[in-house]
Amino acid sequence: MIEFLEYGGSLLSVIGAITVASNSKYSKWGFVVFAVSNFLLGGWAYLTDAVGVLLMSLSFLCINMYGIFKWFRH
């Protein structure tokens, strides 16, 4: 379970970055993928007491929620 959170979150981060960077009609979905990634990595960080990664994941989750709000409300 812990490895799924770690590697799943990492893989989704890469996919989210590629999606946002593609600057296509699908770019807004990159923020959703990033948000799921932050949730998974935050779970991993919590379970492994990686406080720095947990704080980073929470910060990026807030940023991605802003991106979702900005892109999907149009």
N, CA, C and O atoms as a printed pandas DataFrame, in Angstrom:
     atom_number atom_name residue_name chain_id  residue_number  x_coord  y_coord  z_coord
0              1         N          MET        A               1    0.822   -1.195    0.000
1              2        CA          MET        A               1    0.000    0.000    0.000
2              3         C          MET        A               1    0.866    1.260    0.000
3              4         O          MET        A               1    0.601    2.200   -0.748
4              5         N          ILE        A               2    1.902    1.274    0.842
5              6        CA          ILE        A               2    2.761    2.442    0.923
6              7         C          ILE        A               2    3.503    2.654   -0.398
7              8         O          ILE        A               2    3.658    3.789   -0.847
8              9         N          GLU        A               3    3.959    1.569   -1.019
9             10        CA          GLU        A               3    4.644    1.699   -2.307
10            11         C          GLU        A               3    3.699    2.201   -3.392
11            12         O          GLU        A               3    4.116    2.966   -4.262
12            13         N          PHE        A               4    2.437    1.786   -3.358
13            14        CA          PHE        A               4    1.461    2.279   -4.325
14            15         C          PHE        A               4    1.298    3.786   -4.189
15            16         O          PHE        A               4    1.257    4.497   -5.193
16            17         N          LEU        A               5    1.205    4.278   -2.957
17            18        CA          LEU        A               5    1.063    5.718   -2.737
18            19         C          LEU        A               5    2.285    6.466   -3.261
19            20         O          LEU        A               5    2.159    7.496   -3.922
20            21         N          GLU        A               6    3.457    5.939   -2.961
21            22        CA          GLU        A               6    4.694    6.603   -3.364
22            23         C          GLU        A               6    4.878    6.605   -4.878
23            24         O          GLU        A               6    5.064    7.661   -5.483
24            25         N          TYR        A               7    4.827    5.428   -5.485
25            26        CA          TYR        A               7    5.092    5.334   -6.921
26            27         C          TYR        A               7    3.904    5.797   -7.765
27            28         O          TYR        A               7    4.089    6.378   -8.835
28            29         N          GLY        A               8    2.701    5.543   -7.290
29            30        CA          GLY        A               8    1.519    6.030   -8.003
30            31         C          GLY        A               8    1.480    7.544   -8.023
31            32         O          GLY        A               8    1.195    8.151   -9.055
32            33         N          GLY        A               9    1.765    8.156   -6.881
33            34        CA          GLY        A               9    1.803    9.609   -6.805
34            35         C          GLY        A               9    2.895   10.199   -7.672
35            36         O          GLY        A               9    2.691   11.223   -8.325
36            37         N          SER        A              10    4.043    9.564   -7.682
37            38        CA          SER        A              10    5.159   10.048   -8.502
38            39         C          SER        A              10    4.843    9.938   -9.992
39            40         O          SER        A              10    5.107   10.867  -10.755
40            41         N          LEU        A              11    4.284    8.816  -10.401
41            42        CA          LEU        A              11    3.917    8.621  -11.808
42            43         C          LEU        A              11    2.854    9.628  -12.241
43            44         O          LEU        A              11    2.942   10.202  -13.326
44            45         N          LEU        A              12    1.858    9.837  -11.397
45            46        CA          LEU        A              12    0.815   10.801  -11.738
46            47         C          LEU        A              12    1.365   12.224  -11.798
47            48         O          LEU        A              12    0.860   13.037  -12.573
48            49         N          SER        A              13    2.370   12.542  -11.014
49            50        CA          SER        A              13    3.000   13.864  -11.095
50            51         C          SER        A              13    3.619   14.083  -12.464
51            52         O          SER        A              13    3.477   15.157  -13.050
52            53         N          VAL        A              14    4.299   13.079  -12.971
53            54        CA          VAL        A              14    4.918   13.179  -14.293
54            55         C          VAL        A              14    3.844   13.317  -15.371
55            56         O          VAL        A              14    3.972   14.139  -16.279
56            57         N          ILE        A              15    2.789   12.515  -15.270
57            58        CA          ILE        A              15    1.699   12.592  -16.246
58            59         C          ILE        A              15    1.013   13.958  -16.180
59            60         O          ILE        A              15    0.690   14.543  -17.214
60            61         N          GLY        A              16    0.794   14.460  -14.975
61            62        CA          GLY        A              16    0.185   15.780  -14.811
62            63         C          GLY        A              16    1.045   16.873  -15.419
63            64         O          GLY        A              16    0.529   17.778  -16.075
64            65         N          ALA        A              17    2.353   16.798  -15.206
65            66        CA          ALA        A              17    3.262   17.805  -15.762
66            67         C          ALA        A              17    3.250   17.777  -17.282
67            68         O          ALA        A              17    3.218   18.827  -17.924
68            69         N          ILE        A              18    3.276   16.599  -17.853
69            70        CA          ILE        A              18    3.228   16.474  -19.313
70            71         C          ILE        A              18    1.913   17.023  -19.851
71            72         O          ILE        A              18    1.892   17.705  -20.876
72            73         N          THR        A              19    0.830   16.729  -19.166
73            74        CA          THR        A              19   -0.486   17.189  -19.614
74            75         C          THR        A              19   -0.594   18.706  -19.565
75            76         O          THR        A              19   -1.076   19.323  -20.515
76            77         N          VAL        A              20   -0.150   19.313  -18.470
77            78        CA          VAL        A              20   -0.193   20.778  -18.367
78            79         C          VAL        A              20    0.736   21.403  -19.398
79            80         O          VAL        A              20    0.372   22.385  -20.044
80            81         N          ALA        A              21    1.923   20.848  -19.556
81            82        CA          ALA        A              21    2.910   21.412  -20.483
82            83         C          ALA        A              21    2.505   21.261  -21.945
83            84         O          ALA        A              21    3.026   21.975  -22.802
84            85         N          SER        A              22    1.595   20.354  -22.243
85            86        CA          SER        A              22    1.193   20.144  -23.634
86            87         C          SER        A              22    0.458   21.347  -24.217
87            88         O          SER        A              22    0.366   21.494  -25.435
88            89         N          ASN        A              23   -0.062   22.201  -23.348
89            90        CA          ASN        A              23   -0.776   23.406  -23.781
90            91         C          ASN        A              23   -1.833   23.070  -24.831
91            92         O          ASN        A              23   -1.920   23.704  -25.883
92            93         N          SER        A              24   -2.626   22.062  -24.512
93            94        CA          SER        A              24   -3.685   21.619  -25.411
94            95         C          SER        A              24   -5.029   21.736  -24.704
95            96         O          SER        A              24   -5.111   22.243  -23.585
96            97         N          LYS        A              25   -6.076   21.264  -25.363
97            98        CA          LYS        A              25   -7.395   21.312  -24.733
98            99         C          LYS        A              25   -7.478   20.397  -23.518
99           100         O          LYS        A              25   -8.413   20.507  -22.724
100          101         N          TYR        A              26   -6.522   19.507  -23.366
101          102        CA          TYR        A              26   -6.505   18.588  -22.226
102          103         C          TYR        A              26   -5.674   19.111  -21.051
103          104         O          TYR        A              26   -5.626   18.482  -19.994
104          105         N          SER        A              27   -5.023   20.256  -21.235
105          106        CA          SER        A              27   -4.126   20.779  -20.196
106          107         C          SER        A              27   -4.819   20.966  -18.854
107          108         O          SER        A              27   -4.214   20.731  -17.807
108          109         N          LYS        A              28   -6.082   21.387  -18.873
109          110        CA          LYS        A              28   -6.779   21.605  -17.603
110          111         C          LYS        A              28   -6.902   20.320  -16.797
111          112         O          LYS        A              28   -6.977   20.366  -15.569
112          113         N          TRP        A              29   -6.923   19.186  -17.467
113          114        CA          TRP        A              29   -7.023   17.909  -16.753
114          115         C          TRP        A              29   -5.730   17.566  -16.034
115          116         O          TRP        A              29   -5.721   16.734  -15.127
116          117         N          GLY        A              30   -4.636   18.208  -16.437
117          118        CA          GLY        A              30   -3.372   18.010  -15.734
118          119         C          GLY        A              30   -3.457   18.441  -14.284
119          120         O          GLY        A              30   -2.830   17.834  -13.416
120          121         N          PHE        A              31   -4.234   19.493  -14.011
121          122        CA          PHE        A              31   -4.407   19.938  -12.627
122          123         C          PHE        A              31   -5.142   18.883  -11.798
123          124         O          PHE        A              31   -4.853   18.705  -10.615
124          125         N          VAL        A              32   -6.079   18.198  -12.416
125          126        CA          VAL        A              32   -6.802   17.126  -11.714
126          127         C          VAL        A              32   -5.847   15.974  -11.415
127          128         O          VAL        A              32   -5.840   15.433  -10.309
128          129         N          VAL        A              33   -5.046   15.604  -12.407
129          130        CA          VAL        A              33   -4.072   14.522  -12.214
130          131         C          VAL        A              33   -3.068   14.912  -11.132
131          132         O          VAL        A              33   -2.728   14.098  -10.273
132          133         N          PHE        A              34   -2.595   16.158  -11.173
133          134        CA          PHE        A              34   -1.687   16.647  -10.132
134          135         C          PHE        A              34   -2.334   16.573   -8.746
135          136         O          PHE        A              34   -1.680   16.181   -7.779
136          137         N          ALA        A              35   -3.610   16.946   -8.643
137          138        CA          ALA        A              35   -4.296   16.928   -7.347
138          139         C          ALA        A              35   -4.358   15.505   -6.790
139          140         O          ALA        A              35   -4.130   15.294   -5.599
140          141         N          VAL        A              36   -4.663   14.540   -7.637
141          142        CA          VAL        A              36   -4.690   13.139   -7.192
142          143         C          VAL        A              36   -3.287   12.720   -6.766
143          144         O          VAL        A              36   -3.115   12.029   -5.762
144          145         N          SER        A              37   -2.290   13.142   -7.534
145          146        CA          SER        A              37   -0.906   12.837   -7.191
146          147         C          SER        A              37   -0.539   13.404   -5.826
147          148         O          SER        A              37    0.085   12.722   -5.013
148          149         N          ASN        A              38   -0.927   14.656   -5.578
149          150        CA          ASN        A              38   -0.627   15.278   -4.285
150          151         C          ASN        A              38   -1.315   14.544   -3.148
151          152         O          ASN        A              38   -0.749   14.404   -2.064
152          153         N          PHE        A              39   -2.516   14.082   -3.383
153          154        CA          PHE        A              39   -3.241   13.319   -2.365
154          155         C          PHE        A              39   -2.497   12.012   -2.055
155          156         O          PHE        A              39   -2.316   11.661   -0.889
156          157         N          LEU        A              40   -2.071   11.300   -3.096
157          158        CA          LEU        A              40   -1.357   10.032   -2.893
158          159         C          LEU        A              40   -0.011   10.257   -2.199
159          160         O          LEU        A              40    0.325    9.553   -1.247
160          161         N          LEU        A              41    0.753   11.236   -2.678
161          162        CA          LEU        A              41    2.047   11.495   -2.056
162          163         C          LEU        A              41    1.897   12.035   -0.640
163          164         O          LEU        A              41    2.729   11.760    0.224
164          165         N          GLY        A              42    0.842   12.800   -0.404
165          166        CA          GLY        A              42    0.572   13.272    0.951
166          167         C          GLY        A              42    0.267   12.111    1.887
167          168         O          GLY        A              42    0.706   12.097    3.037
168          169         N          GLY        A              43   -0.489   11.139    1.386
169          170        CA          GLY        A              43   -0.763    9.936    2.181
170          171         C          GLY        A              43    0.494    9.159    2.484
171          172         O          GLY        A              43    0.697    8.690    3.604
172          173         N          TRP        A              44    1.342    9.026    1.473
173          174        CA          TRP        A              44    2.619    8.343    1.684
174          175         C          TRP        A              44    3.466    9.094    2.708
175          176         O          TRP        A              44    4.041    8.484    3.610
176          177         N          ALA        A              45    3.541   10.411    2.569
177          178        CA          ALA        A              45    4.345   11.219    3.487
178          179         C          ALA        A              45    3.823   11.106    4.920
179          180         O          ALA        A              45    4.607   11.015    5.865
180          181         N          TYR        A              46    2.516   11.111    5.073
181          182        CA          TYR        A              46    1.923   10.980    6.408
182          183         C          TYR        A              46    2.286    9.638    7.031
183          184         O          TYR        A              46    2.670    9.571    8.199
184          185         N          LEU        A              47    2.162    8.572    6.247
185          186        CA          LEU        A              47    2.426    7.227    6.767
186          187         C          LEU        A              47    3.903    6.980    7.061
187          188         O          LEU        A              47    4.237    6.129    7.885
188          189         N          THR        A              48    4.774    7.707    6.403
189          190        CA          THR        A              48    6.213    7.505    6.602
190          191         C          THR        A              48    6.864    8.632    7.396
191          192         O          THR        A              48    8.089    8.692    7.500
192          193         N          ASP        A              49    6.057    9.516    7.951
193          194        CA          ASP        A              49    6.551   10.642    8.757
194          195         C          ASP        A              49    7.504   11.558    7.992
195          196         O          ASP        A              49    8.449   12.101    8.564
196          197         N          ALA        A              50    7.248   11.725    6.693
197          198        CA          ALA        A              50    8.039   12.640    5.870
198          199         C          ALA        A              50    7.334   14.000    5.885
199          200         O          ALA        A              50    6.601   14.342    4.957
200          201         N          VAL        A              51    7.567   14.757    6.939
201          202        CA          VAL        A              51    6.829   15.995    7.182
202          203         C          VAL        A              51    7.054   17.017    6.062
203          204         O          VAL        A              51    6.112   17.692    5.648
204          205         N          GLY        A              52    8.267   17.133    5.578
205          206        CA          GLY        A              52    8.548   18.088    4.504
206          207         C          GLY        A              52    7.766   17.781    3.242
207          208         O          GLY        A              52    7.206   18.681    2.616
208          209         N          VAL        A              53    7.728   16.514    2.869
209          210        CA          VAL        A              53    6.976   16.104    1.677
210          211         C          VAL        A              53    5.480   16.288    1.909
211          212         O          VAL        A              53    4.751   16.648    0.985
212          213         N          LEU        A              54    5.022   16.048    3.119
213          214        CA          LEU        A              54    3.609   16.251    3.441
214          215         C          LEU        A              54    3.229   17.718    3.287
215          216         O          LEU        A              54    2.195   18.028    2.695
216          217         N          LEU        A              55    4.046   18.620    3.810
217          218        CA          LEU        A              55    3.768   20.050    3.680
218          219         C          LEU        A              55    3.810   20.496    2.215
219          220         O          LEU        A              55    2.985   21.301    1.781
220          221         N          MET        A              56    4.767   19.973    1.469
221          222        CA          MET        A              56    4.848   20.295    0.046
222          223         C          MET        A              56    3.615   19.787   -0.695
223          224         O          MET        A              56    3.051   20.504   -1.521
224          225         N          SER        A              57    3.193   18.562   -0.407
225          226        CA          SER        A              57    2.018   17.994   -1.067
226          227         C          SER        A              57    0.762   18.787   -0.757
227          228         O          SER        A              57   -0.067   19.013   -1.639
228          229         N          LEU        A              58    0.616   19.214    0.498
229          230        CA          LEU        A              58   -0.545   20.034    0.863
230          231         C          LEU        A              58   -0.514   21.383    0.157
231          232         O          LEU        A              58   -1.549   21.885   -0.280
232          233         N          SER        A              59    0.676   21.968    0.046
233          234        CA          SER        A              59    0.812   23.242   -0.655
234          235         C          SER        A              59    0.467   23.094   -2.132
235          236         O          SER        A              59   -0.286   23.895   -2.684
236          237         N          PHE        A              60    1.024   22.063   -2.767
237          238        CA          PHE        A              60    0.727   21.835   -4.179
238          239         C          PHE        A              60   -0.735   21.461   -4.392
239          240         O          PHE        A              60   -1.315   21.807   -5.421
240          241         N          LEU        A              61   -1.333   20.765   -3.443
241          242        CA          LEU        A              61   -2.759   20.440   -3.561
242          243         C          LEU        A              61   -3.590   21.717   -3.597
243          244         O          LEU        A              61   -4.525   21.829   -4.389
244          245         N          CYS        A              62   -3.254   22.671   -2.749
245          246        CA          CYS        A              62   -3.969   23.962   -2.755
246          247         C          CYS        A              62   -3.773   24.688   -4.078
247          248         O          CYS        A              62   -4.721   25.250   -4.625
248          249         N          ILE        A              63   -2.551   24.679   -4.592
249          250        CA          ILE        A              63   -2.271   25.331   -5.876
250          251         C          ILE        A              63   -3.049   24.653   -7.001
251          252         O          ILE        A              63   -3.598   25.329   -7.871
252          253         N          ASN        A              64   -3.097   23.343   -6.986
253          254        CA          ASN        A              64   -3.820   22.626   -8.033
254          255         C          ASN        A              64   -5.326   22.810   -7.915
255          256         O          ASN        A              64   -6.027   22.826   -8.927
256          257         N          MET        A              65   -5.825   22.948   -6.707
257          258        CA          MET        A              65   -7.255   23.239   -6.546
258          259         C          MET        A              65   -7.575   24.608   -7.136
259          260         O          MET        A              65   -8.639   24.796   -7.726
260          261         N          TYR        A              66   -6.658   25.564   -6.981
261          262        CA          TYR        A              66   -6.822   26.870   -7.609
262          263         C          TYR        A              66   -6.839   26.727   -9.140
263          264         O          TYR        A              66   -7.672   27.334   -9.813
264          265         N          GLY        A              67   -5.927   25.932   -9.677
265          266        CA          GLY        A              67   -5.891   25.686  -11.118
266          267         C          GLY        A              67   -7.163   25.037  -11.612
267          268         O          GLY        A              67   -7.672   25.399  -12.673
268          269         N          ILE        A              68   -7.687   24.080  -10.856
269          270        CA          ILE        A              68   -8.948   23.424  -11.231
270          271         C          ILE        A              68  -10.076   24.443  -11.225
271          272         O          ILE        A              68  -10.875   24.489  -12.160
272          273         N          PHE        A              69  -10.149   25.251  -10.194
273          274        CA          PHE        A              69  -11.200   26.269  -10.100
274          275         C          PHE        A              69  -11.095   27.248  -11.264
275          276         O          PHE        A              69  -12.101   27.593  -11.883
276          277         N          LYS        A              70   -9.880   27.694  -11.558
277          278        CA          LYS        A              70   -9.677   28.678  -12.614
278          279         C          LYS        A              70  -10.034   28.111  -13.980
279          280         O          LYS        A              70  -10.721   28.777  -14.755
280          281         N          TRP        A              71   -9.586   26.899  -14.296
281          282        CA          TRP        A              71   -9.783   26.335  -15.621
282          283         C          TRP        A              71  -11.175   25.763  -15.858
283          284         O          TRP        A              71  -11.682   25.825  -16.978
284          285         N          PHE        A              72  -11.793   25.215  -14.838
285          286        CA          PHE        A              72  -13.080   24.538  -15.052
286          287         C          PHE        A              72  -14.289   25.460  -14.876
287          288         O          PHE        A              72  -15.401   25.069  -15.230
288          289         N          ARG        A              73  -14.109   26.645  -14.351
289          290        CA          ARG        A              73  -15.264   27.518  -14.184
290          291         C          ARG        A              73  -15.620   28.244  -15.471
291          292         O          ARG        A              73  -16.695   28.836  -15.568
292          293         N          HIS        A              74  -14.732   28.208  -16.466
293          294        CA          HIS        A              74  -15.013   28.868  -17.742
294          295         C          HIS        A              74  -15.857   27.987  -18.615
295          296         O          HIS        A              74  -16.198   28.371  -19.733
